[in-house]
Amino acid sequence: MRLTVASTVVTGLEVPWGVAFLPDKSALVTERDAGKIVRVAGGRVTEVGSVDGVKASSEGGLLGIAVDPGYPGKPYVYVYYSSGSDNRIARITYQDGKLSDQQVILDGIPEAAIHNGGRLRFGPDGFLYAGTGDGSDRPNSQDDNSLGGKILRITTDGEAAPGNPDGRVWITKGHRNVQGLTFDGNQLYAAEFGQSTWDELNVITPGANYGWPAAEGISRLDGMTDPIAQWPTADASPSGITFAKGYIFMAGLRGQRLWAIPVAGGKRIGEPKAFFTQQYGRLRTVELAPDGSLWLTTSNTDGRGGPRPGDDRILRVTISTS
């Protein structure tokens, strides 16, 4: 497999975090610190509005975004953001290029300067999945009454989706900080920040316990589910992931590279391979675009990187498997 940066989609973004495509093939992008959403189309960036109540911090602010699968008949986008007291998921009407009628559908997700999670992804079942962090309080991850350190599965009204274990809004626990979610068919995968030793790529099974804080990486602990791949934190520190052509693509922040992990049937079937190592700085989000390419965002303006002229940017990456 070969990955090529074919072009730069746009430059001049400020801490881009979430990317979600609309039916017209344009994309909505969240800017973490400014609390703004911009539309990217035809190489142009247009602000469509701000999300109310966003309070940015070291890792908090306006994070993930997802477009309703029924759009435009259901003209809604969903955002995950830090409020200063908790992390929340809101539904916002998006019509005629503008945001309106923001409604919080779920709150009470633990918040701190770090470990806020934040990725949103609609599944093929039509329900909304969210990755959360432990809110810098480790016991949250194992606490059944906390939304911290979990993967949530909810309706578009913020209720527990039918079929969730024990009728809870979350389907898995024992996570430290989930910022990557993607599906291969019906199979969900999640990327997770490690503490100081191992970052993880996990295959998600409803009801499973992924071990944090007792486990970091492959630990073989009774009752805990191990990752299918792990990396030293200096090589990854993963955020966004997406699936395409038999691979999970995983963006690395501290690792400053894009990982490609071959998977099939919920298993890893080969060794991960790194691309673009230290060429573009910190990499935050990767999404499969409507044309089959990958959109890859840098995150050099987030306070932990070294911004280069034009940062932050979205790169268009083509995939060749021949």
N, C-alpha and C positions, 0 to 999 in steps of 0.2 A: 504493500500500500504506500502511496505517496500523497502527501499533503502539500499544497502550494498556496501561498498568499497571493491571490489573483489581483486583488485591488484593496484600496481603503474605501470603505463605504462612506464614512463621515469622520471628521475630526472635531476637536474643540468641545467635547462633552466633559461634564464635571461629575466625576465619580459615578459613572453608569453602573447600574446594579442588575436590574431585571430587564429582560427583552421578551416581548410577546408579539407574535405576528397576527395581523388582521387579515380577513378574507381577501382584501385588495392587494395583499403582498407587502404592504407597508408594515412598519413595526412601531410599537410603543415601547419606550425606554424610560426607566425610572432613573432619576439623579438623586443619589442617596442623601447628600447633605443639604441640597437646596429644597428637597421635598417636591420636586417638579416632575412632570411627565412630558416627554417630548415625542413627537412623531417623526420617524425617519422614512423618507420616501424620495426616490430619485436623487439621492445624494444631498438632500436638503433636510435641515432640522427645523421643526416648527414646535413651539411650546403649545401644549393643549390645555394646561392648567396645573394647579398645585393641589396637593393632598393636605387637607386641614389637619392640624394637630401633630405634625411630625416634629420630633425633637431628635436631631442628629447627635451622635456621640462617636467614640472611637470606631465602633463597628455597627452602631445603630443608625436609624434614619428611615428613609423610604427604600424598601428592599424589593421583594419580589412582586411580580405582576403576572396576571393570567387573564386571557380573554374568554368570555363565556362561549362554550361550544355552540350555542344557539345564535351567536351574533351573526347578522344585525337584528334578527327577530327578537332576540333578547339582548338589548344594547348595553351590556354591562362589562366592566372590567373589575378585577379584584386585585387589591393591593395588600401587602403586609408591611406594617410600619411600626416604628417605636414612638411612643407617645410621651415618654418621660416618666411614666409610672408602670407601663406594661407594654407588651407588643400586641398589636391588633390586626385583624383582617377586616377590610371594608369592601363593600360593593359600591361602585360608582357608575352612574350612567355616562356613557360616552357616545355622543351623537353630534353630527355636524362639526366634527373637529374640536369639540369642547367637552370638558368634564362638568357634571352637575350631580346634585342629589346624592351626596356621600352618606352611606349608612354603615355603621359598624355592625358586622354580623357575628364577630367573635372577639372577645377581649380576655384579659387575664393571663396572657402568656408571659412568663417571667422575662424581665428586661434587666439588662445591665449595660455597662459600657462595652462589654464583650459578650460573645456567646448568645447572640440573638436569633440564630437560624435565619429564616426569612424567605426560602424559596417556595414558590407556589407552582403547582402543575395540575391541570385537569387530567384525569385518567380516562381510559377508553370507556369506563363505566359511567362517565358524566359527572363524577363527584370530584371535589376539589381536595387536593392533597397539599399539606404544608409541612415543611421541616422546621423544627424548633431547636433552640439551644437550651442548655441548662441554666442560662441566666447567671453564669458564674457562681452557681450554688449547686455543687455536685449532687446532694441528695435528691434534688428535683427529678433527676433522670430515672430514679427507681420509685419515686412517689406516685402511686396511682392517682392521687388527687391533684397532682400538678400537671400543667400542660407543658412544662419544661422538659427538654431532652426526649421529645417524642416525635413521631410522625402522625399527623392528624389526617383524618378522612371525613370530610363534612359535606353537607348539602350546600347549595348556593344561598341558603338562609342561615347557615352557621350551625345547623343541628348535626348530631351524630348521624352519619350515613347508615342506611340499612345494611345489616350484616357485620357491623363493627363488633369486635369481641366485647362481650359484656355490655353492649350498648353505649360504650364510651365514645368520645369524639376522637380518641387516638387509637391507632392500631398496633403500634410498636413502642417500646420504651428502651431505656438504657443507652440513649445517644448522648454524646457530648455537645456537638454543634453541627446539625445537618444543614448544609447550604446547597446541596445538589440533589435533584430528583429527576428521574427520567423513566420512561416506559419502553420496553421492547415487547410489543403486543400487550398482553395483560400483566407481564412481569415488571414490577417496580424495582428500581435500583436507587441507592442513595449514597452520596459521598459525605464523608464526615471528617472534621478536623480532629487530629489527635492532640494530646497535651504537649508532649515534648519528644515522643518516640515514634509513634506510628499513626499515619493517616490511613483512612479506610475507604474501600468501596464495598458496600453491602448489598446483598440480595434480600429484598424485603418480603418477609412472610408474616401476615397478620397474626398477632398474638405473641410474636417472638420478643425476646429480651436480648439486646445487643451489648449488654455487659458493663457499660460505663456506670460508675467509676471503678468497678473492680477490674475491668478488662480494658486494655488499650491494644488494638491490633489482635493478631491471632494468639489467643490465650488458652484455649481448650478447657474452659471452665464449665462445670456441669450446669446445665440449664441456660447457658449463654450461647448465642449464635455468633460464630466467627465471621470476619469479612472474607470475601473471595480474593481480595488483593490488598496489599498494604505497602506503604512507602514511608521512608524517613521524612519527618516534617519539613526538612530543608529541601526535599525534592518535589514536594507537592503543595501542602496547605491548600486543599482543593475547595473550590466554591461550586460553580455551575457544571452540570453534566448534560449531555444529550446522547441519544442513540441514533446511529446511522450505519447502514451497510455492514452490519455484524459487529460493530464496535461501540463501546461506550467511550465517548470523548470527554475528557475531564480537564478543566482549566485549573492551572496552579498559580497561586498568588506568590508565596515565598519562593516556590520552585521555579517560577517564571518560565513555564513550559506547558505544552498541551500534550496530555497523555492519551493514547489510544489503547484500549483494553479489549481484546477479542472475547466475545461472549456468545453463548447459545444455550437456550433452555435454562436460564438461570444459573449457568456455570461459566467460569472462565476457561477458555479453551486454548490459551496461548499466553505468551509473556507480554506485558505492557511495553509500549514503545513511546519514547518521548520525541516531540517535535518542537522546533522554534526555541530551543533552550536559550534563555537570556537574550533573545533577539528583540523582543518587544516589551520587556519588563513584566510587571505583574499582570496576570491574566485572570479575569473574574468570571466571565459568563461565556458559555458557548451554546448556541442554539442552531438547530437544523432549519435552514431557510426554505421557503417554498420552492426555490429552484434547485434544491438538492445540495447546495453549498452549505458551509458552516459560517455563521456570524460569530466572531470572536472579539470580545471586548477587553481592552486593557483597563487597568486600575492603578495607574501611576499617580493620580491626583488625590488618592485616598488618605494621605498623611503618612503612608508607610513606603511609598515608592519615590523614585526620582523622575519627575515629569520631564518629558522630552518635548520639543516643539511639536504642536498639534495634539498632544495628549489632552484628554483621553480620546481614544479612537475605536471604531469598529472595523475589523478586518474581515474581508470575504475570503474564505479558504475553500479551495476545491479539493475533492477527494478522487484519487485515481486508484483503483484496485487492480489494474492490469499490470 
